[in-house]
Amino acid sequence: MKKNLFSKGFKQVILSFFFMFLGPTLMFQSLKNEDHPWFNIVFSISIIICIIAIIQGIRGLKNIVDSIFKKKDS
């Protein structure tokens, strides 16, 4: 197992958990205030954060799986 790749993947998964909570929270807050002038901006940012969370999670899991199952280069 490649420890550097595993730790990098683990950090990416932890970061994606942060974004997984931040994105929907911002989305919920923006949907509560639809008449506010900044609604479109906050809603767009929350969607972007949700997409970043998905991408970071997939990349992190891919790095973890690669660190476990890839053959060592000798």
N, C-alpha and C positions, 0 to 999 in steps of 0.2 A: 504494500500500500504506500502510495506517495503522500507523505504527510503534508508537504507544502500545498499540493493541489486540494487535499482534503480540507485543510484549514481555510483555504481561499473559498472553497465551496460553502463551508459552514458559515463563514462571515457573510457571504452573499445571501444565504437563506435567512440569517438573522436580520439583515438589512431589509429583505423582502417582507418579513413579518412586521417590521416597523411601518413600511409603506402600506401593508395590508390593513392596518388599523387607521393610518392617517388619511388615506384616500376616501374610504367610505364615511369617515367622520366629517371631512370637509364637504362631501357630497350631501350628507344629511343636513348639515348646517346651511348649505346654500339652498337646498330645496325648502327649508323652513322660511327662507327670506327671499322668495321669488320676486317680490316687488322692489327689492333693493337694486340700485343702479350697478352694483358690482356683481350681480348674480351670474352673468355669463362668464366673467373672468374666473371667478372662484369655481364655478361648475366645470369649466374647461380644465383648470389646474387639477381638480380632483380626479377627472377622467384620466389625465396624463399620469398622475401618481398611481392610479389603479393599474394602468398598463405597465408602468415601470415595475410595480410589485410583481406582476405576472412574469415579466421578462427576467427579473432578478431571481425569482424563485426557480424558474426553469434552468437558467444558467448555473445556479448554485447546485441544484440537484444533479445536473449533468457533470459538473466538476467532481462532486462526491462519488458518483457512479464510476467516472473515469479513473479516479484515484484508487478505487477498490478493485476494479476488474481489468484495467490495462496491464499488459505485461511490462515488467521493468526493463528499461534499456540498459544493457550492460556494455 
